[in-house]
């Protein structure tokens, strides 16, 4: 499994706050869309044990 190619896009809260602040300051219109991400899981040839 190549963990460098598998990722999900997560936006930090500070980015949202900055976007809302700039949008309000410049009197822009902001719209929202929802995007669903699908992860396709295939059978692994090895067993991976992850710990933190």
PyMOL Python script that loads the backbone (N, CA, C, O; Angstrom):
from pymol import cmd

cmd.read_pdbstr("""\
ATOM      1  N   UNK A   1       0.855  -1.178   0.000  1.00  0.00           N
ATOM      2  CA  UNK A   1       0.000   0.000   0.000  1.00  0.00           C
ATOM      3  C   UNK A   1       0.894   1.232   0.000  1.00  0.00           C
ATOM      4  O   UNK A   1       1.783   1.363   0.842  1.00  0.00           O
ATOM      5  N   UNK A   2       0.661   2.116  -0.927  1.00  0.00           N
ATOM      6  CA  UNK A   2       1.433   3.355  -1.000  1.00  0.00           C
ATOM      7  C   UNK A   2       0.679   4.439  -0.232  1.00  0.00           C
ATOM      8  O   UNK A   2      -0.264   5.038  -0.751  1.00  0.00           O
ATOM      9  N   UNK A   3       1.103   4.685   1.006  1.00  0.00           N
ATOM     10  CA  UNK A   3       0.400   5.642   1.855  1.00  0.00           C
ATOM     11  C   UNK A   3       0.617   7.087   1.412  1.00  0.00           C
ATOM     12  O   UNK A   3      -0.102   7.980   1.861  1.00  0.00           O
ATOM     13  N   UNK A   4       1.600   7.333   0.532  1.00  0.00           N
ATOM     14  CA  UNK A   4       1.809   8.688   0.035  1.00  0.00           C
ATOM     15  C   UNK A   4       0.790   9.063  -1.032  1.00  0.00           C
ATOM     16  O   UNK A   4       0.574  10.250  -1.279  1.00  0.00           O
ATOM     17  N   UNK A   5       0.154   8.076  -1.674  1.00  0.00           N
ATOM     18  CA  UNK A   5      -0.842   8.349  -2.697  1.00  0.00           C
ATOM     19  C   UNK A   5      -2.267   8.310  -2.155  1.00  0.00           C
ATOM     20  O   UNK A   5      -3.197   8.753  -2.829  1.00  0.00           O
ATOM     21  N   UNK A   6      -2.448   7.784  -0.939  1.00  0.00           N
ATOM     22  CA  UNK A   6      -3.780   7.674  -0.339  1.00  0.00           C
ATOM     23  C   UNK A   6      -3.936   8.801   0.680  1.00  0.00           C
ATOM     24  O   UNK A   6      -3.202   8.861   1.666  1.00  0.00           O
ATOM     25  N   UNK A   7      -4.880   9.677   0.437  1.00  0.00           N
ATOM     26  CA  UNK A   7      -5.112  10.773   1.367  1.00  0.00           C
ATOM     27  C   UNK A   7      -6.551  11.236   1.244  1.00  0.00           C
ATOM     28  O   UNK A   7      -7.243  10.902   0.282  1.00  0.00           O
ATOM     29  N   UNK A   8      -6.985  11.992   2.206  1.00  0.00           N
ATOM     30  CA  UNK A   8      -8.278  12.655   2.132  1.00  0.00           C
ATOM     31  C   UNK A   8      -8.057  14.128   2.442  1.00  0.00           C
ATOM     32  O   UNK A   8      -7.222  14.476   3.277  1.00  0.00           O
ATOM     33  N   UNK A   9      -8.788  14.964   1.787  1.00  0.00           N
ATOM     34  CA  UNK A   9      -8.618  16.399   1.936  1.00  0.00           C
ATOM     35  C   UNK A   9      -9.380  16.872   3.170  1.00  0.00           C
ATOM     36  O   UNK A   9     -10.604  16.751   3.231  1.00  0.00           O
ATOM     37  N   UNK A  10      -8.669  17.401   4.137  1.00  0.00           N
ATOM     38  CA  UNK A  10      -9.281  17.908   5.368  1.00  0.00           C
ATOM     39  C   UNK A  10      -8.852  19.365   5.537  1.00  0.00           C
ATOM     40  O   UNK A  10      -7.662  19.678   5.539  1.00  0.00           O
ATOM     41  N   UNK A  11      -9.824  20.232   5.676  1.00  0.00           N
ATOM     42  CA  UNK A  11      -9.535  21.657   5.835  1.00  0.00           C
ATOM     43  C   UNK A  11      -9.573  21.999   7.316  1.00  0.00           C
ATOM     44  O   UNK A  11     -10.511  21.631   8.023  1.00  0.00           O
ATOM     45  N   UNK A  12      -8.564  22.695   7.772  1.00  0.00           N
ATOM     46  CA  UNK A  12      -8.516  23.095   9.173  1.00  0.00           C
ATOM     47  C   UNK A  12      -9.501  24.232   9.426  1.00  0.00           C
ATOM     48  O   UNK A  12      -9.852  24.981   8.514  1.00  0.00           O
ATOM     49  N   UNK A  13      -9.931  24.348  10.649  1.00  0.00           N
ATOM     50  CA  UNK A  13     -10.917  25.356  11.034  1.00  0.00           C
ATOM     51  C   UNK A  13     -10.425  26.774  10.753  1.00  0.00           C
ATOM     52  O   UNK A  13     -11.220  27.636  10.380  1.00  0.00           O
ATOM     53  N   UNK A  14      -9.137  27.028  10.924  1.00  0.00           N
ATOM     54  CA  UNK A  14      -8.599  28.375  10.693  1.00  0.00           C
ATOM     55  C   UNK A  14      -8.766  28.803   9.235  1.00  0.00           C
ATOM     56  O   UNK A  14      -8.919  29.992   8.955  1.00  0.00           O
ATOM     57  N   UNK A  15      -8.738  27.846   8.305  1.00  0.00           N
ATOM     58  CA  UNK A  15      -8.939  28.165   6.886  1.00  0.00           C
ATOM     59  C   UNK A  15     -10.375  28.639   6.659  1.00  0.00           C
ATOM     60  O   UNK A  15     -10.611  29.598   5.925  1.00  0.00           O
ATOM     61  N   UNK A  16     -11.334  27.954   7.299  1.00  0.00           N
ATOM     62  CA  UNK A  16     -12.735  28.388   7.195  1.00  0.00           C
ATOM     63  C   UNK A  16     -12.909  29.802   7.747  1.00  0.00           C
ATOM     64  O   UNK A  16     -13.566  30.642   7.132  1.00  0.00           O
ATOM     65  N   UNK A  17     -12.323  30.052   8.899  1.00  0.00           N
ATOM     66  CA  UNK A  17     -12.454  31.376   9.514  1.00  0.00           C
ATOM     67  C   UNK A  17     -11.851  32.458   8.629  1.00  0.00           C
ATOM     68  O   UNK A  17     -12.431  33.534   8.479  1.00  0.00           O
ATOM     69  N   UNK A  18     -10.698  32.181   8.045  1.00  0.00           N
ATOM     70  CA  UNK A  18     -10.060  33.156   7.156  1.00  0.00           C
ATOM     71  C   UNK A  18     -10.911  33.390   5.913  1.00  0.00           C
ATOM     72  O   UNK A  18     -11.072  34.529   5.474  1.00  0.00           O
ATOM     73  N   UNK A  19     -11.452  32.321   5.348  1.00  0.00           N
ATOM     74  CA  UNK A  19     -12.303  32.447   4.164  1.00  0.00           C
ATOM     75  C   UNK A  19     -13.542  33.292   4.461  1.00  0.00           C
ATOM     76  O   UNK A  19     -13.900  34.165   3.671  1.00  0.00           O
ATOM     77  N   UNK A  20     -14.192  33.038   5.588  1.00  0.00           N
ATOM     78  CA  UNK A  20     -15.384  33.805   5.956  1.00  0.00           C
ATOM     79  C   UNK A  20     -15.041  35.270   6.223  1.00  0.00           C
ATOM     80  O   UNK A  20     -15.809  36.163   5.865  1.00  0.00           O
ATOM     81  N   UNK A  21     -13.900  35.517   6.845  1.00  0.00           N
ATOM     82  CA  UNK A  21     -13.482  36.891   7.135  1.00  0.00           C
ATOM     83  C   UNK A  21     -13.217  37.668   5.851  1.00  0.00           C
ATOM     84  O   UNK A  21     -13.676  38.801   5.704  1.00  0.00           O
ATOM     85  N   UNK A  22     -12.480  37.066   4.922  1.00  0.00           N
ATOM     86  CA  UNK A  22     -12.175  37.730   3.649  1.00  0.00           C
ATOM     87  C   UNK A  22     -13.446  37.940   2.836  1.00  0.00           C
ATOM     88  O   UNK A  22     -13.642  38.998   2.237  1.00  0.00           O
ATOM     89  N   UNK A  23     -14.308  36.927   2.820  1.00  0.00           N
ATOM     90  CA  UNK A  23     -15.563  37.033   2.074  1.00  0.00           C
ATOM     91  C   UNK A  23     -16.428  38.170   2.607  1.00  0.00           C
ATOM     92  O   UNK A  23     -16.998  38.938   1.832  1.00  0.00           O
ATOM     93  N   UNK A  24     -16.522  38.276   3.915  1.00  0.00           N
ATOM     94  CA  UNK A  24     -17.327  39.335   4.530  1.00  0.00           C
ATOM     95  C   UNK A  24     -16.701  40.707   4.300  1.00  0.00           C
ATOM     96  O   UNK A  24     -17.406  41.668   3.992  1.00  0.00           O
ATOM     97  N   UNK A  25     -15.385  40.801   4.447  1.00  0.00           N
ATOM     98  CA  UNK A  25     -14.702  42.090   4.288  1.00  0.00           C
ATOM     99  C   UNK A  25     -14.827  42.627   2.867  1.00  0.00           C
ATOM    100  O   UNK A  25     -14.950  43.836   2.672  1.00  0.00           O
ATOM    101  N   UNK A  26     -14.798  41.746   1.878  1.00  0.00           N
ATOM    102  CA  UNK A  26     -14.877  42.175   0.476  1.00  0.00           C
ATOM    103  C   UNK A  26     -16.302  42.160  -0.066  1.00  0.00           C
ATOM    104  O   UNK A  26     -16.528  42.448  -1.241  1.00  0.00           O
ATOM    105  N   UNK A  27     -17.261  41.823   0.795  1.00  0.00           N
ATOM    106  CA  UNK A  27     -18.683  41.781   0.434  1.00  0.00           C
ATOM    107  C   UNK A  27     -18.944  40.838  -0.748  1.00  0.00           C
ATOM    108  O   UNK A  27     -19.703  41.152  -1.664  1.00  0.00           O
ATOM    109  N   UNK A  28     -18.292  39.678  -0.694  1.00  0.00           N
ATOM    110  CA  UNK A  28     -18.490  38.647  -1.715  1.00  0.00           C
ATOM    111  C   UNK A  28     -19.612  37.717  -1.302  1.00  0.00           C
ATOM    112  O   UNK A  28     -20.008  37.686  -0.137  1.00  0.00           O
ATOM    113  N   UNK A  29     -20.124  36.959  -2.258  1.00  0.00           N
ATOM    114  CA  UNK A  29     -21.138  35.945  -1.989  1.00  0.00           C
ATOM    115  C   UNK A  29     -20.431  34.592  -1.888  1.00  0.00           C
ATOM    116  O   UNK A  29     -19.599  34.260  -2.732  1.00  0.00           O
ATOM    117  N   UNK A  30     -20.756  33.831  -0.879  1.00  0.00           N
ATOM    118  CA  UNK A  30     -20.124  32.531  -0.656  1.00  0.00           C
ATOM    119  C   UNK A  30     -21.185  31.446  -0.752  1.00  0.00           C
ATOM    120  O   UNK A  30     -22.240  31.545  -0.125  1.00  0.00           O
ATOM    121  N   UNK A  31     -20.909  30.412  -1.534  1.00  0.00           N
ATOM    122  CA  UNK A  31     -21.826  29.285  -1.669  1.00  0.00           C
ATOM    123  C   UNK A  31     -21.122  28.013  -1.233  1.00  0.00           C
ATOM    124  O   UNK A  31     -19.894  27.953  -1.177  1.00  0.00           O
ATOM    125  N   UNK A  32     -21.910  27.008  -0.928  1.00  0.00           N
ATOM    126  CA  UNK A  32     -21.358  25.750  -0.425  1.00  0.00           C
ATOM    127  C   UNK A  32     -21.807  24.593  -1.305  1.00  0.00           C
ATOM    128  O   UNK A  32     -22.943  24.560  -1.778  1.00  0.00           O
ATOM    129  N   UNK A  33     -20.895  23.639  -1.517  1.00  0.00           N
ATOM    130  CA  UNK A  33     -21.261  22.375  -2.155  1.00  0.00           C
ATOM    131  C   UNK A  33     -20.718  21.244  -1.291  1.00  0.00           C
ATOM    132  O   UNK A  33     -19.684  21.388  -0.639  1.00  0.00           O
ATOM    133  N   UNK A  34     -21.409  20.146  -1.294  1.00  0.00           N
ATOM    134  CA  UNK A  34     -20.969  18.976  -0.546  1.00  0.00           C
ATOM    135  C   UNK A  34     -20.412  17.953  -1.523  1.00  0.00           C
ATOM    136  O   UNK A  34     -21.039  17.637  -2.534  1.00  0.00           O
ATOM    137  N   UNK A  35     -19.244  17.445  -1.213  1.00  0.00           N
ATOM    138  CA  UNK A  35     -18.600  16.436  -2.051  1.00  0.00           C
ATOM    139  C   UNK A  35     -18.381  15.196  -1.204  1.00  0.00           C
ATOM    140  O   UNK A  35     -17.790  15.260  -0.126  1.00  0.00           O
ATOM    141  N   UNK A  36     -18.855  14.093  -1.692  1.00  0.00           N
ATOM    142  CA  UNK A  36     -18.650  12.834  -0.983  1.00  0.00           C
ATOM    143  C   UNK A  36     -17.449  12.124  -1.584  1.00  0.00           C
ATOM    144  O   UNK A  36     -17.280  12.090  -2.803  1.00  0.00           O
ATOM    145  N   UNK A  37     -16.630  11.565  -0.730  1.00  0.00           N
ATOM    146  CA  UNK A  37     -15.431  10.858  -1.170  1.00  0.00           C
ATOM    147  C   UNK A  37     -15.645   9.371  -0.943  1.00  0.00           C
ATOM    148  O   UNK A  37     -16.049   8.951   0.142  1.00  0.00           O
ATOM    149  N   UNK A  38     -15.381   8.597  -1.944  1.00  0.00           N
ATOM    150  CA  UNK A  38     -15.527   7.141  -1.839  1.00  0.00           C
ATOM    151  C   UNK A  38     -14.141   6.510  -1.776  1.00  0.00           C
ATOM    152  O   UNK A  38     -13.252   6.852  -2.555  1.00  0.00           O
ATOM    153  N   UNK A  39     -13.978   5.608  -0.858  1.00  0.00           N
ATOM    154  CA  UNK A  39     -12.735   4.858  -0.743  1.00  0.00           C
ATOM    155  C   UNK A  39     -13.015   3.427  -1.161  1.00  0.00           C
ATOM    156  O   UNK A  39     -13.879   2.757  -0.596  1.00  0.00           O
ATOM    157  N   UNK A  40     -12.289   2.978  -2.136  1.00  0.00           N
ATOM    158  CA  UNK A  40     -12.442   1.605  -2.596  1.00  0.00           C
ATOM    159  C   UNK A  40     -11.420   0.746  -1.869  1.00  0.00           C
ATOM    160  O   UNK A  40     -10.222   1.029  -1.886  1.00  0.00           O
ATOM    161  N   UNK A  41     -11.911  -0.303  -1.234  1.00  0.00           N
ATOM    162  CA  UNK A  41     -11.052  -1.173  -0.440  1.00  0.00           C
ATOM    163  C   UNK A  41     -10.855  -2.477  -1.192  1.00  0.00           C
ATOM    164  O   UNK A  41     -11.820  -3.120  -1.605  1.00  0.00           O
ATOM    165  N   UNK A  42      -9.619  -2.854  -1.362  1.00  0.00           N
ATOM    166  CA  UNK A  42      -9.339  -4.139  -1.995  1.00  0.00           C
ATOM    167  C   UNK A  42      -8.683  -5.053  -0.973  1.00  0.00           C
ATOM    168  O   UNK A  42      -8.200  -4.598   0.063  1.00  0.00           O
ATOM    169  N   UNK A  43      -8.672  -6.307  -1.264  1.00  0.00           N
ATOM    170  CA  UNK A  43      -8.074  -7.265  -0.345  1.00  0.00           C
ATOM    171  C   UNK A  43      -6.563  -7.076  -0.302  1.00  0.00           C
ATOM    172  O   UNK A  43      -5.911  -6.879  -1.327  1.00  0.00           O
ATOM    173  N   UNK A  44      -6.031  -7.140   0.904  1.00  0.00           N
ATOM    174  CA  UNK A  44      -4.596  -6.979   1.090  1.00  0.00           C
ATOM    175  C   UNK A  44      -3.908  -8.335   1.051  1.00  0.00           C
ATOM    176  O   UNK A  44      -4.480  -9.352   1.442  1.00  0.00           O
ATOM    177  N   UNK A  45      -2.678  -8.328   0.574  1.00  0.00           N
ATOM    178  CA  UNK A  45      -1.901  -9.566   0.524  1.00  0.00           C
ATOM    179  C   UNK A  45      -1.208  -9.842   1.850  1.00  0.00           C
ATOM    180  O   UNK A  45      -0.793 -10.971   2.111  1.00  0.00           O
ATOM    181  N   UNK A  46      -1.081  -8.829   2.680  1.00  0.00           N
ATOM    182  CA  UNK A  46      -0.443  -8.964   3.989  1.00  0.00           C
ATOM    183  C   UNK A  46      -1.357  -8.384   5.063  1.00  0.00           C
ATOM    184  O   UNK A  46      -2.287  -7.634   4.767  1.00  0.00           O
ATOM    185  N   UNK A  47      -1.081  -8.735   6.291  1.00  0.00           N
ATOM    186  CA  UNK A  47      -1.790  -8.159   7.432  1.00  0.00           C
ATOM    187  C   UNK A  47      -0.939  -7.013   7.962  1.00  0.00           C
ATOM    188  O   UNK A  47       0.253  -7.182   8.217  1.00  0.00           O
ATOM    189  N   UNK A  48      -1.554  -5.851   8.126  1.00  0.00           N
ATOM    190  CA  UNK A  48      -0.855  -4.684   8.643  1.00  0.00           C
ATOM    191  C   UNK A  48      -1.372  -4.390  10.041  1.00  0.00           C
ATOM    192  O   UNK A  48      -2.581  -4.341  10.265  1.00  0.00           O
ATOM    193  N   UNK A  49      -0.464  -4.196  10.971  1.00  0.00           N
ATOM    194  CA  UNK A  49      -0.830  -3.825  12.336  1.00  0.00           C
ATOM    195  C   UNK A  49      -0.258  -2.436  12.585  1.00  0.00           C
ATOM    196  O   UNK A  49       0.957  -2.242  12.557  1.00  0.00           O
ATOM    197  N   UNK A  50      -1.135  -1.479  12.826  1.00  0.00           N
ATOM    198  CA  UNK A  50      -0.717  -0.101  13.058  1.00  0.00           C
ATOM    199  C   UNK A  50      -0.927   0.248  14.518  1.00  0.00           C
ATOM    200  O   UNK A  50      -1.942  -0.112  15.114  1.00  0.00           O
ATOM    201  N   UNK A  51       0.021   0.939  15.081  1.00  0.00           N
ATOM    202  CA  UNK A  51      -0.119   1.383  16.466  1.00  0.00           C
ATOM    203  C   UNK A  51       0.434   2.791  16.577  1.00  0.00           C
ATOM    204  O   UNK A  51       1.236   3.236  15.756  1.00  0.00           O
ATOM    205  N   UNK A  52      -0.015   3.475  17.609  1.00  0.00           N
ATOM    206  CA  UNK A  52       0.482   4.842  17.793  1.00  0.00           C
ATOM    207  C   UNK A  52       1.077   5.010  19.163  1.00  0.00           C
ATOM    208  O   UNK A  52       1.549   6.095  19.503  1.00  0.00           O
TER     209      UNK A  52
END
""", "prot")
cmd.dss("prot")
cmd.show_as("cartoon", "prot")
cmd.util.cbc("prot")
cmd.orient("prot")
